[in-house]
Amino acid sequence: MTNFIQTITVENRQVDKENYFTIGYSPDIEKSLLCVYISWIAGYEPNAITS
């Protein structure tokens, strides 16, 4: 059986917008968290795939 939490609350957040991460504490799982934000741009080339 898989157990998971739908929503995790993060308290005492400290955000570093320049380096794209947040640290905080989650009382839901009783752990400290490091959240890293990863962004990228995806490209699509319709003629790149040949049969």
N, CA and C of each residue as an Amber inpcrd file, in Angstrom:
protein
   153
   0.8430000  -1.1800000   0.0000000   0.0000000   0.0000000   0.0000000
   0.8880000   1.2440000   0.0000000   0.5540000   2.2020000  -0.8290000
   1.3140000   3.4420000  -0.9350000   0.6320000   4.5220000  -0.1090000
   1.4150000   5.1570000   0.7590000   0.9150000   6.2810000   1.5500000
   1.5710000   7.5540000   1.0450000   0.7830000   8.5700000   0.8120000
   1.3400000   9.8550000   0.4230000   0.4670000  10.9730000   0.9710000
   1.0520000  12.1550000   1.0530000   0.3590000  13.3220000   1.5810000
  -0.0390000  14.2060000   0.4020000  -1.3000000  14.5780000   0.3350000
  -1.7830000  15.4240000  -0.7600000  -1.1490000  16.8120000  -0.7290000
  -1.0920000  17.4140000   0.4550000  -0.5640000  18.7680000   0.6080000
   0.4060000  18.7950000   1.7740000   1.5580000  19.3910000   1.5630000
   2.5530000  19.5210000   2.6260000   2.6710000  21.0020000   2.9750000
   2.5060000  21.3130000   4.2440000   2.6450000  22.6750000   4.7400000
   4.1120000  22.9360000   5.0640000   4.6060000  24.1140000   4.6730000
   5.9820000  24.4910000   4.9770000   5.9410000  25.7540000   5.8220000
   6.5350000  25.6670000   7.0210000   6.5910000  26.8050000   7.9370000
   8.0040000  27.3560000   7.9840000   8.1400000  28.5630000   8.4740000
   9.4470000  29.2130000   8.6500000  10.2540000  29.2090000   7.3530000
   9.5830000  29.5450000   6.2570000  10.2530000  29.5520000   4.9520000
  11.3210000  30.6300000   4.8790000  12.4270000  30.2660000   4.2710000
  13.4660000  31.2170000   3.9300000  13.7360000  31.0270000   2.4470000
  13.4370000  32.0470000   1.6630000  13.4950000  31.9650000   0.2080000
  14.7480000  32.6680000  -0.2930000  15.4750000  31.9850000  -1.1820000
  16.6170000  32.5790000  -1.8720000  16.2350000  32.6690000  -3.3470000
  15.6590000  33.7940000  -3.7490000  15.1640000  33.9480000  -5.1170000
  16.2960000  33.9690000  -6.1330000  17.4450000  34.4460000  -5.7330000
  18.5830000  34.5240000  -6.6550000  19.0970000  33.1410000  -7.0460000
  19.0550000  32.2000000  -6.1070000  19.5620000  30.8520000  -6.3700000
  18.4570000  29.7990000  -6.5000000  17.2110000  30.2350000  -6.5290000
  16.0450000  29.3840000  -6.7950000  15.8550000  28.2410000  -5.7970000
  15.9590000  28.5260000  -4.5150000  15.6230000  27.4920000  -3.5410000
  14.9670000  28.0900000  -2.3040000  14.2850000  27.2160000  -1.5860000
  13.5910000  27.5760000  -0.3530000  13.9060000  26.5200000   0.6900000
  14.0890000  26.9340000   1.9260000  14.2160000  25.9780000   3.0280000
  13.1080000  26.2750000   4.0250000  12.6980000  25.2450000   4.7470000
  11.6410000  25.4110000   5.7350000  11.4000000  24.1200000   6.4780000
  10.4210000  24.1350000   7.3470000  10.0810000  22.9680000   8.1610000
   8.6430000  22.5650000   7.8670000   8.4030000  21.2520000   7.7160000
   7.0580000  20.7510000   7.4800000   6.5710000  19.9780000   8.6950000
   5.5620000  20.4940000   9.4010000   5.0080000  19.7540000  10.5340000
   4.2310000  18.5110000  10.0850000   3.8010000  18.4750000   8.8150000
   3.0520000  17.3280000   8.2940000   3.9010000  16.0590000   8.2910000
   5.1830000  16.2100000   7.9510000   6.0790000  15.0460000   7.8970000
   7.1850000  15.1260000   8.9530000   7.1450000  16.1940000   9.7620000
   8.1080000  16.4130000  10.8450000   9.5520000  16.3770000  10.3430000
   9.7960000  17.0840000   9.2290000  11.1270000  17.1370000   8.6110000
  11.4000000  18.5470000   8.1030000  12.6830000  18.8810000   8.0120000
  13.1010000  20.1030000   7.3310000  13.1590000  19.8080000   5.8430000
  12.8600000  20.8160000   5.0250000  12.8100000  20.6260000   3.5790000
  13.7170000  21.6110000   2.8680000  14.3180000  21.1550000   1.7840000
  15.0400000  22.0070000   0.8530000  14.3230000  21.8530000  -0.4770000
  13.7320000  22.9360000  -0.9610000  12.9950000  22.9100000  -2.2250000
  13.8210000  23.6500000  -3.2670000  14.1770000  22.9450000  -4.3220000
  14.9730000  23.5300000  -5.4010000  14.0740000  23.6710000  -6.6230000
  14.0610000  24.8590000  -7.1990000  13.2370000  25.1280000  -8.3670000
  14.0990000  24.9800000  -9.6160000  13.6500000  24.1090000 -10.5170000
  14.3780000  23.8590000 -11.7560000  13.4780000  24.2920000 -12.9070000
  13.9940000  25.1590000 -13.7370000  13.2150000  25.5910000 -14.8980000
  14.0290000  25.3240000 -16.1560000  13.3230000  25.0280000 -17.2270000
  13.9890000  24.8220000 -18.4990000  13.0290000  25.1810000 -19.6150000
  13.5840000  25.3180000 -20.7790000  12.7820000  25.6040000 -21.9580000
  12.8300000  24.3740000 -22.8500000  11.6780000  23.9080000 -23.2250000
  11.5910000  22.7510000 -24.1070000  11.3590000  23.2390000 -25.5310000
  12.0600000  22.6290000 -26.4500000  11.8890000  22.9910000 -27.8530000
  11.1990000  21.8820000 -28.6270000  10.6250000  22.2540000 -29.7190000
   9.9450000  21.2830000 -30.5620000  10.2940000  21.5890000 -32.0090000
  10.8300000  20.5850000 -32.6910000  11.1570000  20.7220000 -34.0920000
  10.3690000  19.6730000 -34.8690000   9.2950000  20.0650000 -35.5260000
   8.4220000  19.0670000 -36.1790000   9.1210000  18.2950000 -37.2840000
  10.1360000  18.8440000 -37.9230000  10.8130000  18.1570000 -39.0130000
  12.0270000  17.3630000 -38.5590000  12.2950000  17.3180000 -37.2680000
  13.4800000  16.6340000 -36.7650000  13.3200000  15.1180000 -36.7810000
  12.0970000  14.6130000 -36.7110000  11.8480000  13.1720000 -36.6980000
  11.5740000  12.7170000 -38.1260000  12.3660000  11.7420000 -38.5770000
  12.1490000  11.2140000 -39.9270000  11.7980000   9.7450000 -39.8360000
  11.0380000   9.2750000 -40.7700000  10.6240000   7.8760000 -40.7870000
  11.6070000   7.0210000 -41.5540000
